[in-house]
Amino acid sequence: SGLYGMLGFVILTVFIAGLMVGRTPEYLGKKIGPKEMRMATILCITTPMVLLIGAAVMCLDPATVDSLNNAGAHGFSEVLYAATSAGGNNGSAFAGFNANTPMINVVLGFEMLANRFIPLAATLVLAGSLCARPKVAVSAGTLSTSNAMFVFLLILVVLLVGALSMFPALALGVAPFIMQSTESLLVLCFNSSLLKYGGDLAVGAMTILSSVMQFAMLPLQGIAQGAQPISSYNFGAGNAQRVRQTFWLLLKVSLGYALVLWACIQLFPGAFARIFTPEPELVAFTAGVLRIYCGALFLMGIQIACQMTFVSIGNAPCSIVVAVLRKFVLLLPLIYLLPHLLADQTRAVFLAEPVADVIAVTGTVLLFSSQFRKALRGLENDNKS
């Protein structure tokens, strides 16, 4: 299946390259005609079409939602992975996903058959059509398929077809992935700067602060991911009022949780520090900088609610923008800039976090207010028409 799948992409590349340079599309001495292109197209798009349609059908079944280990974006990844694995005749699934409901069994079984026999039938038709064509002599207008340029074009076509086919589904999880993956880079930058200005004690405190921040953010992300399927369903159903109500409820719950946690940290920072270390010196230093580092923690309730709602209404690019804005555009430069502007350089590094949070949340609220209203107006206009 891998060989004839690649042959489909080769014929597609020959046709596209021939159109680009004005040469006759030929492969193995045979002209590529409309029938061959139809079969090659079926070869290339059958797999992504079957996978995405199968995943969508499974998501429509309430039993599938009940069998998920996670109802948020990761839950969709569980369904999409199961569909992809079955389509590749592998049959594996994420841990915690109950891939044993009537709907899932029927859909995955259909995917195994369709992804095996539809490309196989298209390949046989393609081979028969090429065999029936007369062999043509190599001329100056024949596109070479044995040089590095053609290999590059082939790789480009494979990547483009794959990206255009799967990117809409993959984009649903890009924003949370960026949020999580960039944390490691930020911790590295924090530690290098703190080691320079505050020594080992400051680096040790930063380890505790990162743990406290994870403790704070995981419930927030869980709340937001729990609301995301509700917003997405109602947005897809054209129910603008329910989308609006879901967002405001999510905002109230997230902001309320963040405010309570922020107040506890400001009132009892030493208690949080002693959870992770018994050393008096480290506890005393951490308690002082914890108030600074988490000074704008309550605003993260707004940030998470807006960011996840962006994904729910199909505006993943804006969600990525606000995630990148806070961490790369603001926080990363502030880690190195503030120590040169303030007298207490060690505390200036910790101050970068709340400063970045205040600016980022302000920008997020402004962007979200315009995009959210625009999306809901679009839904309401569609309903009227």
C-alpha positions as CSV (number, residue, x, y, z in Angstrom):
1,S,0.0,0.0,0.0
2,G,2.9,2.3,0.7
3,L,4.3,1.8,-2.8
4,Y,1.1,2.4,-4.8
5,G,0.3,5.3,-2.5
6,M,3.6,6.9,-3.3
7,L,3.0,6.2,-7.0
8,G,-0.2,8.2,-6.8
9,F,1.8,11.2,-5.5
10,V,4.5,10.7,-8.2
11,I,1.9,11.0,-10.9
12,L,0.2,14.0,-9.2
13,T,3.7,15.6,-9.0
14,V,4.4,14.9,-12.7
15,F,1.1,16.5,-13.7
16,I,1.6,19.6,-11.5
17,A,5.2,20.1,-12.6
18,G,4.3,19.6,-16.3
19,L,1.6,22.4,-15.9
20,M,4.1,24.7,-14.2
21,V,6.8,24.4,-16.9
22,G,4.6,23.8,-19.9
23,R,5.9,20.2,-20.5
24,T,3.9,17.1,-21.4
25,P,3.0,15.1,-18.3
26,E,4.7,11.7,-18.8
27,Y,5.8,8.9,-16.5
28,L,7.7,5.8,-17.5
29,G,7.3,6.7,-21.1
30,K,3.5,6.9,-20.9
31,K,1.4,10.1,-21.3
32,I,-0.7,11.1,-18.2
33,G,-4.2,11.8,-19.2
34,P,-7.5,12.7,-17.4
35,K,-8.3,9.1,-16.5
36,E,-4.9,8.6,-14.9
37,M,-5.2,11.9,-13.0
38,R,-8.6,10.9,-11.6
39,M,-7.2,7.6,-10.3
40,A,-4.1,9.3,-8.9
41,T,-6.4,11.8,-7.1
42,I,-8.4,9.1,-5.6
43,L,-5.2,7.4,-4.4
44,C,-4.0,10.6,-2.7
45,I,-7.2,11.8,-1.1
46,T,-9.0,8.6,-0.1
47,T,-7.0,8.1,3.1
48,P,-7.5,11.6,4.6
49,M,-11.1,11.7,3.5
50,V,-12.0,8.4,5.1
51,L,-10.1,9.3,8.3
52,L,-11.7,12.7,8.8
53,I,-15.2,11.6,7.8
54,G,-14.9,8.6,10.1
55,A,-13.7,10.7,13.0
56,A,-16.5,13.2,12.4
57,V,-19.1,10.5,12.4
58,M,-17.8,9.0,15.6
59,C,-17.9,12.4,17.3
60,L,-21.6,12.7,16.5
61,D,-22.4,9.6,18.5
62,P,-23.1,10.4,22.2
63,A,-21.7,7.0,23.2
64,T,-18.3,8.0,21.7
65,V,-18.2,11.1,23.9
66,D,-19.0,9.0,27.0
67,S,-16.2,6.7,26.2
68,L,-13.5,9.4,26.0
69,N,-10.9,9.8,28.7
70,N,-10.9,13.6,28.1
71,A,-13.8,15.6,26.9
72,G,-11.7,18.5,25.6
73,A,-9.2,18.9,22.7
74,H,-7.3,15.8,23.8
75,G,-10.6,13.8,23.5
76,F,-10.8,14.7,19.9
77,S,-7.2,13.6,19.5
78,E,-8.2,10.2,20.9
79,V,-10.9,9.9,18.3
80,L,-8.7,11.1,15.4
81,Y,-5.9,8.8,16.4
82,A,-8.2,5.8,16.6
83,A,-9.5,6.6,13.1
84,T,-6.0,7.1,11.7
85,S,-4.7,3.9,13.3
86,A,-7.6,1.9,11.9
87,G,-7.2,3.4,8.5
88,G,-3.6,2.3,8.5
89,N,-4.7,-1.3,9.5
90,N,-3.0,-0.9,12.8
91,G,-5.9,-0.8,15.3
92,S,-4.2,0.9,18.3
93,A,-5.8,3.6,20.5
94,F,-4.9,6.0,23.3
95,A,-5.0,4.7,26.8
96,G,-8.4,5.4,28.4
97,F,-10.4,5.5,25.1
98,N,-13.1,2.8,25.0
99,A,-13.0,2.0,21.3
100,N,-15.7,-0.7,21.7
101,T,-19.1,0.9,21.0
102,P,-21.3,-0.2,18.1
103,M,-20.8,3.0,16.2
104,I,-17.0,3.0,16.7
105,N,-16.7,-0.7,15.7
106,V,-18.8,-0.1,12.5
107,V,-16.9,3.1,11.5
108,L,-13.4,1.7,12.2
109,G,-14.3,-1.5,10.3
110,F,-15.5,0.5,7.3
111,E,-12.3,2.6,7.5
112,M,-10.1,-0.6,7.3
113,L,-12.0,-1.8,4.3
114,A,-12.2,1.5,2.5
115,N,-8.6,2.5,3.1
116,R,-7.4,-0.8,1.8
117,F,-9.6,-1.6,-1.2
118,I,-10.5,1.8,-2.7
119,P,-6.8,2.8,-3.3
120,L,-6.2,-0.8,-4.4
121,A,-8.9,-0.6,-7.0
122,A,-7.8,2.8,-8.2
123,T,-4.2,1.5,-8.6
124,L,-5.4,-1.4,-10.7
125,V,-7.4,0.9,-12.9
126,L,-4.4,3.3,-13.2
127,A,-2.1,0.4,-14.1
128,G,-4.4,-0.9,-16.7
129,S,-4.9,2.5,-18.3
130,L,-1.2,3.2,-18.5
131,C,-0.5,-0.3,-20.0
132,A,-3.1,0.4,-22.7
133,R,-1.3,3.7,-23.7
134,P,1.4,3.5,-26.3
135,K,5.0,4.2,-25.2
136,V,6.3,7.6,-26.3
137,A,9.9,8.4,-27.0
138,V,11.8,10.7,-24.7
139,S,12.1,14.2,-26.1
140,A,13.3,17.6,-25.0
141,G,9.8,18.3,-23.6
142,T,9.9,15.2,-21.3
143,L,10.1,16.0,-17.6
144,S,12.9,14.1,-15.9
145,T,11.8,12.1,-12.8
146,S,15.3,11.0,-11.8
147,N,16.9,14.2,-10.5
148,A,17.0,16.1,-7.2
149,M,14.5,18.7,-8.4
150,F,11.8,16.2,-9.0
151,V,12.5,14.6,-5.6
152,F,12.1,18.0,-4.0
153,L,8.8,18.6,-5.8
154,L,7.5,15.2,-4.8
155,I,8.2,15.9,-1.1
156,L,6.6,19.3,-1.4
157,V,3.4,17.9,-2.9
158,V,3.2,15.1,-0.3
159,L,3.6,17.7,2.5
160,L,1.1,20.1,0.9
161,V,-1.6,17.5,0.4
162,G,-1.1,16.2,3.9
163,A,-1.1,19.6,5.5
164,L,-4.2,20.8,3.6
165,S,-6.0,17.6,4.4
166,M,-5.3,17.3,8.1
167,F,-4.4,20.8,9.3
168,P,-8.0,21.9,10.1
169,A,-8.2,19.0,12.6
170,L,-4.7,19.4,13.9
171,A,-5.2,23.1,14.4
172,L,-7.7,22.4,17.2
173,G,-4.9,21.3,19.4
174,V,-2.1,23.7,18.3
175,A,-2.9,26.4,20.8
176,P,-2.7,24.2,23.9
177,F,0.4,22.5,22.5
178,I,2.1,25.8,22.1
179,M,1.1,26.8,25.6
180,Q,2.6,23.7,27.1
181,S,5.7,23.4,24.9
182,T,6.9,26.9,25.4
183,E,7.0,26.5,29.2
184,S,10.2,24.5,29.0
185,L,11.9,27.3,27.0
186,L,10.7,30.0,29.4
187,V,11.9,28.0,32.5
188,L,15.3,27.7,30.8
189,C,15.5,31.5,30.3
190,F,14.3,32.2,33.8
191,N,16.9,29.8,35.3
192,S,19.8,31.2,33.3
193,S,18.9,34.8,34.2
194,L,18.3,34.0,37.9
195,L,21.6,32.0,38.1
196,K,23.4,35.1,36.9
197,Y,21.7,37.6,39.3
198,G,20.6,35.5,42.3
199,G,22.6,32.3,42.3
200,D,21.4,28.8,43.3
201,L,18.9,30.1,45.9
202,A,17.0,32.0,43.2
203,V,17.1,29.0,40.8
204,G,15.7,26.8,43.6
205,A,13.0,29.3,44.3
206,M,12.1,29.3,40.6
207,T,11.6,25.6,40.6
208,I,9.1,26.0,43.4
209,L,7.3,28.9,41.6
210,S,7.0,26.7,38.5
211,S,5.4,24.0,40.5
212,V,3.0,26.4,42.1
213,M,2.1,27.8,38.7
214,Q,1.4,24.4,37.3
215,F,-0.7,23.7,40.3
216,A,-2.7,26.8,39.5
217,M,-3.0,26.4,35.7
218,L,-4.0,22.7,35.4
219,P,-7.4,23.2,37.1
220,L,-7.9,26.3,35.0
221,Q,-7.1,24.4,31.8
222,G,-9.4,21.5,32.9
223,I,-12.3,23.9,33.5
224,A,-11.7,25.5,30.1
225,Q,-11.4,22.2,28.2
226,G,-14.6,21.0,29.9
227,A,-16.5,24.0,28.5
228,Q,-14.9,23.8,25.1
229,P,-17.1,20.9,23.7
230,I,-20.2,22.8,24.9
231,S,-19.2,26.0,23.1
232,S,-18.1,24.1,20.0
233,Y,-21.4,22.1,19.8
234,N,-23.6,25.2,20.1
235,F,-21.4,27.2,17.7
236,G,-21.8,24.5,15.1
237,A,-25.5,24.3,15.8
238,G,-25.8,28.1,15.2
239,N,-27.0,28.8,18.8
240,A,-25.3,32.1,19.4
241,Q,-27.1,32.7,22.7
242,R,-25.8,29.4,24.2
243,V,-22.3,30.1,23.0
244,R,-22.5,33.5,24.7
245,Q,-23.9,32.0,28.0
246,T,-21.2,29.3,28.0
247,F,-18.4,31.8,27.7
248,W,-19.7,34.0,30.4
249,L,-20.2,31.1,32.8
250,L,-16.6,29.8,31.9
251,L,-15.3,33.3,32.5
252,K,-17.0,33.6,35.9
253,V,-15.8,30.2,37.1
254,S,-12.2,30.6,35.8
255,L,-11.9,34.1,37.2
256,G,-13.4,33.1,40.5
257,Y,-11.0,30.2,40.9
258,A,-8.0,32.3,39.9
259,L,-9.0,35.1,42.4
260,V,-9.3,32.6,45.3
261,L,-6.0,31.0,44.5
262,W,-4.3,34.4,44.0
263,A,-5.6,35.6,47.4
264,C,-4.4,32.4,49.1
265,I,-0.9,32.9,47.6
266,Q,-0.7,36.5,48.6
267,L,-1.9,35.8,52.2
268,F,0.0,32.5,52.8
269,P,3.0,32.3,50.4
270,G,5.1,30.5,53.0
271,A,2.6,27.6,53.2
272,F,2.9,27.0,49.4
273,A,6.7,27.1,49.6
274,R,6.8,24.6,52.5
275,I,4.9,22.1,50.4
276,F,8.0,21.7,48.2
277,T,10.9,22.3,50.6
278,P,11.6,22.2,54.4
279,E,14.7,24.5,54.2
280,P,14.0,27.7,56.1
281,E,16.3,29.9,53.9
282,L,14.7,28.7,50.7
283,V,11.2,29.0,52.2
284,A,11.8,32.6,53.3
285,F,13.2,33.7,49.9
286,T,10.5,31.8,47.9
287,A,7.7,33.4,50.0
288,G,8.9,36.8,49.2
289,V,9.2,36.3,45.4
290,L,6.1,34.2,45.2
291,R,3.9,37.2,45.8
292,I,5.7,39.1,43.0
293,Y,5.7,36.2,40.5
294,C,2.0,35.4,41.0
295,G,1.0,39.1,41.3
296,A,-1.3,39.0,38.3
297,L,-2.3,35.3,38.5
298,F,-6.0,36.2,38.9
299,L,-5.9,37.6,35.3
300,M,-5.1,34.1,33.9
301,G,-8.7,33.2,34.5
302,I,-9.6,35.7,31.8
303,Q,-6.7,34.6,29.5
304,I,-7.6,30.9,29.6
305,A,-11.3,31.6,29.1
306,C,-10.7,33.7,26.0
307,Q,-8.1,31.5,24.6
308,M,-10.1,28.3,24.8
309,T,-13.2,30.0,23.5
310,F,-11.2,31.1,20.4
311,V,-10.6,27.4,19.7
312,S,-14.2,26.6,20.4
313,I,-15.5,29.0,17.7
314,G,-13.0,27.8,15.1
315,N,-10.6,30.7,15.5
316,A,-7.5,28.7,16.4
317,P,-5.1,31.3,14.8
318,C,-6.2,34.0,17.3
319,S,-5.7,31.5,20.1
320,I,-2.1,30.9,18.9
321,V,-1.5,34.6,18.5
322,V,-2.4,35.4,22.2
323,A,-0.4,32.4,23.4
324,V,2.7,33.5,21.5
325,L,2.2,37.2,22.4
326,R,2.4,36.5,26.2
327,K,5.3,34.1,26.1
328,F,7.6,35.1,23.3
329,V,6.8,38.7,22.5
330,L,6.4,39.9,26.1
331,L,7.7,37.6,28.7
332,L,10.9,36.4,27.0
333,P,12.3,39.9,26.4
334,L,11.2,41.1,29.8
335,I,13.2,38.4,31.6
336,Y,16.4,40.0,30.2
337,L,15.2,43.6,30.0
338,L,13.9,44.4,33.5
339,P,17.1,43.5,35.4
340,H,18.8,46.3,33.5
341,L,16.0,48.8,34.5
342,L,15.5,48.0,38.2
343,A,18.0,48.1,41.1
344,D,17.0,44.7,42.5
345,Q,17.9,42.6,39.5
346,T,16.9,39.2,41.0
347,R,13.3,40.4,41.8
348,A,13.2,42.2,38.5
349,V,13.4,38.8,36.8
350,F,10.5,37.5,38.8
351,L,8.6,40.7,38.0
352,A,8.7,39.9,34.3
353,E,5.8,37.4,34.8
354,P,3.1,39.7,36.2
355,V,4.1,42.5,33.8
356,A,3.8,40.2,30.8
357,D,0.5,38.9,32.2
358,V,-1.1,42.3,32.5
359,I,-0.1,43.4,29.0
360,A,-1.0,40.1,27.4
361,V,-4.4,39.9,29.0
362,T,-5.2,43.4,28.0
363,G,-4.4,42.6,24.4
364,T,-6.3,39.3,24.6
365,V,-9.5,41.0,25.9
366,L,-9.4,43.7,23.1
367,L,-8.9,41.0,20.4
368,F,-11.4,38.7,21.9
369,S,-14.1,41.3,22.3
370,S,-14.0,42.1,18.6
371,Q,-13.6,38.6,17.2
372,F,-16.2,37.1,19.5
373,R,-18.8,39.7,18.6
374,K,-18.0,39.2,15.0
375,A,-18.4,35.4,15.2
376,L,-21.7,35.6,17.0
377,R,-23.1,38.3,14.6
378,G,-22.2,35.9,11.8
379,L,-24.2,33.1,13.5
380,E,-27.2,35.3,14.1
381,N,-27.2,36.6,10.5
382,D,-27.0,33.0,9.2
383,N,-29.9,32.1,11.4
384,K,-32.0,35.0,10.1
385,S,-31.3,34.1,6.4
